[in-house]
Amino acid sequence: MTTATRERDAVQVPMVPNFIGGYASVPESDRSVWIRNPGTGLPIAQLCLSAPADLDVAVRGAVEAQRAWALIAVKDRIQVLFRLKALMEGRLEPLAQVIHEENGKTVAEAKGSILRGIECIEFATSLPQLMVGPALEVSRGVECKMVRYPLGVVAGITPFNFPMMVPLWMAPLAIACGNAFILKPSEQTPLGGVELAKLFAEAGLPAGIFSVVHGDRVIVEAICDHPDIQAVGFVGSTKVARAVHARATAAHKRVRALGGAKNHLIVVPDADPELTVQNIVASVTGCAGQRCMAGSVLLAVGDIEPILDRIKATLAALVPGQDFGPVISSAARDRIAGYNERATANGAKVTVDGRKAKRVGDPAGYYIGASVIEAPHADHEAVCDEIFGPTLTIVRCETLSEALTIENASPYGNAAAVYTTSGLVAQYVSERASAGMVGVNIGVPVPREPFPFGGWNDSTFGGGDLTGEPGIDFWTKMKKITTKWSDEHRSNWMS
């Protein structure tokens, strides 16, 4: 059976709804896209792309709902999150299956991403302790205190690679702080967002406090421009992050936009071979390399050929469809393969070619194996570009200083890692790497709550953080209140 025949047989698929005002509804639109299972290439749903008028409806409902939500005590607001956590834990398997089908992650990877999102819910339930503002008697009979207030209606624009985890970076904390939250998921993976909307509603969240509006660039721009949306969180490519930041801040919104990355793994001769090989391979191929924390460039300091040989052999032995899943689309697969195709002409060597990898699974799926490109210099495109696939580029360096010079020269600054058994080397690299997140013998150095996620340089735009304790500052505004009740101390300086 041909792919075209199979696709014709599969066109009876559900329409993906928006979730506005507590109800699921399919927008009236003449623009739509297929949602495809990356493992088979077949449609599993159809998504109608919303218009700005659909966003207006969601925002109007959110404005009304948020006024009442903000008056509820934080200790009562978080009860919804306790119920949400329990629901998600009880349905981990089916939720992971949704992500597996729309994104292509292995079921184990999908479960891991959901559990990471649940950690963010758990953190948000601690707000009654964390939102306590300072108070001080600044002068006899005069008190100053600071009180947090929600911003109002806020929005999150999230990527295809973590359809449930990244929305959970933002929504639970923002909602617990008293805001109404509008989610615009990736149009490639909209199903996770719809599942979250159903779960929030089942957990007892009032209608209008969590809405899902699907769409493409049209809705992104409408979110940036809408006068009643007070803050925007974004996770995606650097190109779009920069554009979202510029447009939303021009509309006087609070913005935190997280962009792309090119993460460097520095390996020195005293590195533990077993730990280094295992960890780097996992960093490169986890989620098929489609994550902004993936290890991408290996800076080989000195003579580490035995470690490099083991890394290459391990990557070459991995089976797409068994050891990791497909990439998101045929276009992504072809783009990733293009770096291998151009490598030789550009002076590099492809020592492990993912295009030739054996694989399991549907032959129409978007699979590509792990690759290793050995670059002749640090300006090679495979060293500089965010490939966003299971590709590792190796650059040989004579010294640790040379490796750090290459790392520091990257316009990105999400993550860096060093593999060493020396505390001195670890400290040296940690202090000098130009990245917001650094790992020592950890190739995916994602901080966990209460520490926030976020990089430097062209990997991030805007102030504040979306997660962790600093995220509370992002999703709230402070009011300073000064009070004097007594007339007994008129001689003080504030009389």
Summary of the structure (lengths in Angstrom):
residues: 495
radius of gyration: 24.4
end to end distance: 87.4
largest distance: 92.1
contacts: 1817
relative contact order: 0.13
helix: 41%
strand: 22%
